[in-house]
Amino acid sequence: MSSSTKIKIPAKLDLIKIRQDFPILDSSINGKKLIYLDNAATTHKPLCTINRMRDFMLNENGTVRRGLYSLSINSTKAFDEARERVAKFINAKSYSEIVFTRGSTESINLVAYSFSSAFIEAGDSILISGLEHHANIVPWQLQAEKIGAKILVIPVLENGELDQEAFSKLIKTPGLKILALTHISNSIGTINPIKEMIKSAHAEGVKVLIDGAQSAGHFKVDMQDLDADFFVFSGHKIFGPTGVGILYGKYDLLEIMPPYQGGGEMIEKVTFEKTTFTTPPHRFEAGTPAIAEVIGLASSINYLENIGLDLISDYENELLNYATARIKNFKNINIIGDAKNKASLISFTSDLAEAFDIGTLINEYGVAIRVGHHCAQPVMQRFGVSSTARASFAFYNTKEDIDSFFIALEKVLAIF
Ligand SMILES: *Cc1c(COP(=O)(O)O)cnc(C)c1O
């Protein structure tokens, strides 16, 4: 047999090894093994990240870009390398397109403020979608109100996908300046066809911000391929620390946007008469950054890339298919969101019990799921519910976790 006809053994995740990298997954809750299924809210961190941060704080701690002594010089080097690491991770053209923030929320607030200050006038429009997290609604509303701009919304279809026909009309709205769109709905899992939507927006001269809080870390995102003008995500949702977020912005846009906050390290020259600002990314990083967290984030990115994002996304998709097939056997469960292209999470309601009661009772079995409106009240309103229960999976979850979840769910529903 020639080598080209041989069947390749499919690469697989080494789950035993992976779970050893996340010792918290081995812990007990209420005397039961922890089943952690709230990965869309926050993810656990591998030992390499925890050790890297501990090591940094124990042995290397120094401020960045301020000192001429070795601790500061070395910290600055590690910090700069982390920025380089992030730039490579999302295939940005340059290091200078990566701004560190506190999280996706702050990244969006930054763009809403600075982009609006530079480009949006009274009577202009901002287009968002009906699938957005509050973090991609409220910052735009704050600016729109101040400026006298309008917020337009792409409607959501019954299956949880965006109404593309409505979008193709809305994107042609005169005076539309920016489309602020989630890559993946955190509440119902829809993966939006962002590449096509970015292309349509650009054809109309509209800039695009993508909220990538649910996509980065679960599959490969490539800035040069997607061509988004801005892309945001959070460290703690990609198996990294809390307190650090990323804003990617095309350099030519960042360069003409005014700062969001004022303070140290973002200036060129300060006098009481006038202050001039330094270039991006530092223009947008006033004050001392989250140094240990940024350095820890680079470890998490290394960890994910060592496993391989393609393997991660294939496996998470397998978990979704497995869980979806099983949950469909429950008679009294309604799945909210049935998009063709869906992230590894299931949002559901039950005819028997309120989501709140399911969430509280299932915790007795060690199962951590999220219940509520998931910071996306307009999505709840769209589907006529006040809350859902949501199980969201990550690559360290197993089919056994999903089995345990359903056994617990069955026991909980039997109470009602
Ligand atoms: C979590 C989340 C946010 C907010 O992220 P923070 O880390 O809380 O700032 C924004 N958008 C989506 C889609 C999210 O899932």
The ligand as an SDF file (V2000), in Angstrom:
LIG
                    3D

 15 15  0  0  0  0  0  0  0  0999 V2000
  -18.4200   36.7670   29.2550 C   0  0  0  0  0  0  0  0  0  0  0  0
  -18.8110   37.5360   28.0670 C   0  0  0  0  0  0  0  0  0  0  0  0
  -18.5970   38.9080   28.0010 C   0  0  0  0  0  0  0  0  0  0  0  0
  -18.0170   39.6800   29.1480 C   0  0  0  0  0  0  0  0  0  0  0  0
  -16.7510   39.2190   29.4920 O   0  0  0  0  0  0  0  0  0  0  0  0
  -16.0470   39.7010   30.8290 P   0  0  0  0  0  0  0  0  0  0  0  0
  -14.8860   38.7860   30.9690 O   0  0  0  0  0  0  0  0  0  0  0  0
  -17.0650   39.5020   31.9310 O   0  0  0  0  0  0  0  0  0  0  0  0
  -15.6760   41.1150   30.6620 O   0  0  0  0  0  0  0  0  0  0  0  0
  -18.9500   39.5710   26.8440 C   0  0  0  0  0  0  0  0  0  0  0  0
  -19.4830   38.9100   25.8140 N   0  0  0  0  0  0  0  0  0  0  0  0
  -19.7000   37.5920   25.8290 C   0  0  0  0  0  0  0  0  0  0  0  0
  -20.2700   36.9200   24.6200 C   0  0  0  0  0  0  0  0  0  0  0  0
  -19.3780   36.8570   26.9650 C   0  0  0  0  0  0  0  0  0  0  0  0
  -19.5930   35.5460   26.9800 O   0  0  0  0  0  0  0  0  0  0  0  0
  1  2  1  0
  2  3  1  0
  2 14  2  0
  3  4  1  0
  3 10  2  0
  4  5  1  0
  5  6  1  0
  6  7  2  0
  6  8  1  0
  6  9  1  0
 10 11  1  0
 11 12  2  0
 12 13  1  0
 12 14  1  0
 14 15  1  0
M  END
$$$$
